[in-house]
Amino acid sequence: MSHPLQPAEPEPTGAPPGAEPLPDERSTEVAVPDGDDLAVIEVPAGDGDAQRSPVGRLAATVERLRREVREAQAEADGRALIELAKGILVERLGCGPAQAARQLAELTEQAGVSPLEFAVEVINQAARDRVAEVTSAFLASTAEDRDSGASAVRLRAAESGALAAHDAQAVAESLMEHALRPIGAEAVAIWALGSDGSLTLAGSAGFSAAEAGRWRYVPPGVATVARRGLGERSGHWIGCLSDTQLPSIGQHLHPDGGRAAVPAGTGGRIHGVLEIVWPGPLEPQSPQIVRQVEALAELCAHTLETSTPPRPGDEWRPGVLPDVAELMDLADGLHDPALVLLPYLDAEGELVDFRIHHVNSRFLDPSGRPRGVVSGSLLLEAYPMAAGESELFDQVERVYATGEPFRARRMRLTALVDEVPLAAVADIHASRHGGCVLLIWRMEDETARLASLLQHAQRLGRIGGFEENLITGEITWNGQLYDLYGKPPSDGPIPLENLPAHAHPDDAVAIGRFLRTLLHHRRPASVAFRLQRPDGVTRHIRVVAEPELDTDGRLFVVRGAYQDISAHHWTEVALAATRDQLAHSEQQASERNRLALQLQHAIMPPTQAPLDAPGLRVAVRYRPAETQHLVGGDWYDAVVLPSRLVLLCVGDVAGHGIDAATSMVVLRNALRGLAVTGAGPAQLLSWLNMVVHHLTGGVTATAVCALYDPERHTLRWARAGHLPPVLVRGTEASPLPLVKGLLLGAVPEATYEEGEVQLAVDDTLLMYTDGLIERRDRSVEESLTQLLVAARTVPPTLEQQLDRLLTYSKSDTDDDTCIVGVRVA
């Protein structure tokens, strides 16, 4: 049996004799003196011999002291929370401290939790602040009340440490120890936001001193993770830092770690950023963790609010908000209208509006309200539309939150006066000064705007104005008038009486008349003249002036304007020349059309006497084009040849005008001469094709040629690209069987097929040009079918039949039309 004061014998282990024991959780590292330095040794806790040695006793003592320190720290962290819970019970129950302590102990025992956890629950119910809200969220999302209670203890402990800390560095260490390390965070940085948009490292934990020194100050405009968090109210959460390519503190230590940058603000004002670092990639966090981090950021804001961040090279010093009176003096010294705005918070400390604390003497309300009415009111009450169309309120709120100034040109402002919206346009500048916002707006001056528009109009219209005082001799020119004269302003203006010396000599009479009307008769006058500039350029100028009389009826001032009308003058000259050329061209065209029409009517009269042929009735109708400039080349012929055969032909020369009319005469006369030879229709068209190709200068034409034998009642015919004749027999109408035949003039030599048809008594043969049936919206086949339907109705006389076909023609091309009708008697 061992002595009670002596340590028990160690139990045998499986290690072989003489083997070095492996370090495990039962070993202890101890720092022992080694000369001038300290040596760290590891002593197994279960080794009895080691415990009996001096080093073992030292290790046991160190381990015991460590436990006592941790217990003391935990007790110190919780003591403040327990005492706060006792104070709440004293206030709620109206009892003394001792009775409150006993009540707390009894309630703790009944709840089955530790005194610290129950104290935190009492504080949460009494405070109803952000920490209590986060704790309630944890309780609602998990069934493990123990974990939720531990979270509440950590948050309240972090809050207690932050409130007791004297600077942001102590706050960072407290947050890291109590709230961030339990959720897996590796490091934390608290950034203070400067008025110029810069970021200063106010406190950090988990980073080396060298790393914190490198990131002590971030100039304005540098894109970092912390600055990205300023632009998002809910913070900026990054799963992996290397994916964003954004620089940040400690980036080389945890390049693939997660980050969270949450703005630290209170009362609508952002004082800095809380940046948290995780060692590995960060998965999307639950809403409860996000709200916990937001609560921690709000704790940082309270610390940053009571201090001003140092500038580069300055030491950290307590900050004092600028006096509002000083800002009012600054606003009164400005030459632009200015307002001093103070934040207006609700009962929960949230920014809801801005109070217009002061307006300077140059302030001008868009609706004309007095300054005393606007001053003292809320911004959204005085200008309710600022929260909508112009987003002015959002910009002012952002300036107050971040400290970054805002500028905008021609922002629309709307005020409500008697529930009627009145709009204005202003240039806006907003900047934060301590806890105030200085809002400057420069209303757009309507007079200045109109003057600017007038200047632009004078420049675009090349107009220069002048005023001449005839009593004092003082003359005023604007800059545009100097440009018109081509002289610098240093040369001075030119009096009106010297105007002839700068004009073309031929315009002297007109200028003299202008000056007499203006100066002698004292009536408004104008004149156009040629200005000869010093640089040798001649400009066409028009000057308009009017006199002004004093109260005694004497002329003392002449005002007017010069306008450069050179472009207008040369445009009129060019237009006149074009008009003359057009008139000449129209006259020539009219003469050509008149000549073509006379030639056409001389050769092809609209009506012609019936042809005297035995056993045959022949009638012809010709309808010229309705528009004279469309005089075409349609032609026809019906003549008895010396052989007693009857020549019947219809043709159409391509084109219109004098060329088509003269070509028509050539073809008609040529075919008459060729027909005397006694050749058949096919041979006649072959010879006519040679005439067209070689003697008419590239003209093309279509034609139908037929020879009727009165004795045999036979008709031989041929076609050259023309529509076939139509045979009307009884109540039926049909085109003659088609024979091949090429367009006249297409090739030097061409052969044509010939067809023959036996006619009977009362048969009618119709030969026509395409002007009778052609339409733009239908094919030739459809138009020919309509002609056949119309031709089936046979009036008593041939002339009536041709007139009827012309009357019911549905052609819409406004072309010449020829019809030759042959009826066998």
Salt bridges, closest charged atoms under 4 A:
ASP24 OD2 - ARG26 NH2 3.13
ASP49 OD1 - ARG52 NH2 2.26
GLU63 OE2 - ARG67 NH1 3.88
GLU68 OE2 - ARG64 NH1 3.25
GLU75 OE2 - ARG79 NH2 3.24
ASP77 OD2 - HIS178 NE2 2.94
GLU83 OE2 - LYS86 NZ 3.57
GLU91 OE1 - ARG92 NE 3.44
GLU117 OE1 - ARG146 NH1 2.79
ASP129 OD1 - ARG156 NH2 2.90
GLU133 OE1 - ARG130 NE 3.82
GLU133 OE2 - ARG291 NH2 2.51
GLU159 OE1 - ARG156 NH1 2.60
ASP167 OD2 - HIS166 NE2 3.32
GLU177 OE1 - ARG181 NH1 3.31
ASP196 OD2 - ARG311 NH2 3.73
GLU211 OE1 - ARG214 NH2 2.26
GLU211 OE1 - HIS252 NE2 3.73
GLU232 OE2 - HIS236 ND1 3.26
GLU275 OE2 - ARG259 NH1 2.83
GLU294 OE1 - ARG130 NH1 3.86
GLU298 OE1 - ARG130 NH2 3.67
ASP332 OD1 - HIS358 NE2 2.82
ASP336 OD2 - ARG442 NH2 2.81
ASP365 OD2 - ARG369 NE 3.13
GLU389 OE1 - ARG412 NE 3.50
GLU397 OE1 - ARG233 NH2 3.48
ASP427 OD2 - ARG409 NH1 3.66
ASP427 OD2 - ARG442 NH1 3.92
GLU444 OE2 - ARG410 NH1 1.89
GLU444 OE1 - ARG449 NE 3.40
GLU446 OE2 - ARG449 NH2 2.64
GLU467 OE1 - ARG559 NE 2.55
ASP506 OD2 - HIS504 ND1 3.66
ASP507 OD2 - ARG530 NE 3.11
ASP535 OD2 - ARG533 NH2 2.66
GLU548 OE1 - ARG559 NH1 1.88
ASP550 OD2 - ARG554 NE 3.11
ASP552 OD2 - ARG554 NH2 3.85
ASP564 OD2 - ARG462 NE 3.08
ASP564 OD2 - ARG539 NH2 2.78
GLU572 OE2 - HIS568 NE2 2.77
ASP637 OD1 - ARG668 NH2 3.70
ASP637 OD2 - ARG672 NE 2.51
GLU754 OE2 - ARG716 NH2 3.01
GLU756 OE2 - ARG712 NH2 3.72
ASP763 OD2 - ARG729 NH2 2.63
ASP777 OD1 - ARG775 NE 2.99
GLU799 OE2 - ARG617 NH2 2.56
ASP803 OD1 - ARG621 NE 2.65
ASP812 OD2 - ARG775 NH2 3.96
ASP812 OD1 - ARG776 NH1 3.93
ASP815 OD1 - HIS656 NE2 3.51
